[in-house]
Amino acid sequence: MMRGALVALGLVACAASPPRPSPRDAALVLDCAMPTARVYVDETLVGWARELRGKRLYFASGAHRVEIRAPDHFTAYLDVNLVHAGVATKIVTLRPVPPGDPGE
């Protein structure tokens, strides 16, 4: 009898708890006019700017570090906080490294 009551209590507790967000519950849209730029999110290459431009990239909600790198340009760094079920759009302009500057 006691075991049945504990199981019923466990089922009620599970039914009352809010659903957990899915691992990829937020979207990021990047717009970078430099087609040869590489896009990294949390130090992982996710693709080239020409392939990703305007497309939704899905990640877990929360804080993420975005890096956009292109030859002869300074790397752009963005710290973004993605909201559950939201879409964040970021426009990125890369600055060229001046001639004779060692750059990054």
N, C-alpha and C positions, 0 to 999 in steps of 0.2 A: 504494500500500500504506500509506504513512504517513498519507495523508488518511483512509482508512478506519479506521485505528486511532484517529485523533483524533475522528472522528465517534462511534465506539463508546465512547470514553472520555467524551465529552460526554453521551451517552445514559445511561451508568451514573451519572454525577454528577447528572444531573437526576432520575433515578429514586430516588436515595438522599437527595435533599434533602427536608426536611419540607414539607408543604403550607403555603402561605401563608394566613393568616386572611383570610376574606372581608372586604370593606370594612364590612359591617354584621354583625359577629359577636357583639355583646353587646346586652343589652336593659336598658332603664330603665323602671320603672313609677312614676308619680307619683300621689299622692293629695292633692289640694287641694280643700277644701270650698267655696272661693270660685269659683262657676261662671263669673263674668265675668273671671277672671284670664287673662292671656295668658302662654303658656309659651314661653320662648326657650331654645335650646340652642346654645351657641357663637355667640351674637349673631344667630341665625336663628330667626324665629318658626316654631314647629312646630304651634301650635294653641291652642285655648281649653281651660281646665281641665275644663269640663263635657264636652268631647268626648274628652279624653285620660284622664280619671280611670279608673285601674285597667287601662288598656291598655298593652301592651308597645310601646315605641318602640325601634327598632333603630338602633344606631350602631356605629362602629368601636370596638374595645376601646381603652382608654386614658383619659386625662384629658379631662373636659368641664366646661364652665361652664354651669350652669342658672340662669335668672332667671325668677321668677314675679312678674308685675306686675298690680296691680288698682287702679282708681281709689280714692282716699282710704285707701290702705293702703301701708305701707312695702314696698318690693320685697324679696323673699326671694332670696338668692344661695346657691347650692350648688355646691361643687366636688366632682365625683364621679369616681371612677376605675372605669371599667367593665372587667370581666375577660372575657377570651375565653370565649365560650359561657356566660357567667353572666347573672344577672338581678339588678339592684339595685333595691330598692324604697325610695322616699323619701316620707315623710309631711310635708307642708308646711302650716304654719299662718301666715297673714298677719296681721300686727298692724295695727290701724287707726291712722291718723294722728289724734292728739288734736285737738279743735277749736281753731282759732287757731294751730296749728303749721303752718309752711309745708311740712313733709314733705320729700319728695325733689324 
